[in-house]
Amino acid sequence: MKFARVLNVCDLSGYVSPRIAKSGPVRANGRITPPDGPGLGITPDRDLLGTPDLILD
């Protein structure tokens, strides 16, 4: 799909370490594409995230 009106997209995932969601989109040849399904299509590594400081129910 070509996006004729997209001016700029900022991919900050390359500047974050460690990579918390290894299944997330990655840059290839200067481009990044979202997954085909709904949402970002990622599963965060909960062990890397650690224990939550606060949980609201």
C-alpha positions in Angstrom: 0.0 0.0 0.0 1.4 3.4 -0.9 0.8 6.3 1.4 1.1 9.5 -0.8 0.3 11.9 2.1 2.7 10.5 4.8 5.3 13.3 5.5 7.3 11.7 8.4 7.3 8.7 10.6 9.6 8.4 13.6 10.7 4.9 14.6 12.3 5.1 18.1 12.5 1.3 18.6 16.1 1.3 17.3 17.2 3.6 20.1 15.7 1.6 23.0 17.5 -1.3 24.6 16.7 -4.0 25.5 14.1 -4.6 22.9 11.0 -5.4 25.0 8.8 -6.8 22.1 11.0 -8.8 19.8 7.9 -9.5 17.6 7.4 -5.8 16.9 7.9 -4.2 13.5 11.5 -3.5 12.4 13.0 -1.2 9.8 14.2 -2.7 6.5 15.6 -0.6 3.6 14.5 2.6 5.3 10.9 1.5 5.7 8.8 0.1 8.5 5.4 -1.6 8.0 2.7 -2.5 10.6 1.4 -6.1 10.8 -1.5 -7.2 8.7 -3.9 -7.8 11.7 -5.3 -5.4 14.2 -3.1 -3.6 16.7 0.7 -3.6 16.7 0.9 -7.4 16.7 3.4 -7.5 19.5 3.8 -9.5 22.7 5.9 -7.7 25.3 8.4 -9.8 27.3 6.9 -9.4 30.7 10.1 -10.6 32.4 12.0 -7.7 30.9 9.3 -5.3 32.1 9.7 -6.5 35.7 7.2 -6.1 38.5 4.6 -3.4 38.0 4.9 -0.4 40.4 1.1 0.0 40.5 -1.9 -2.1 39.2 -5.2 -0.4 38.9 -8.3 -2.6 38.7 
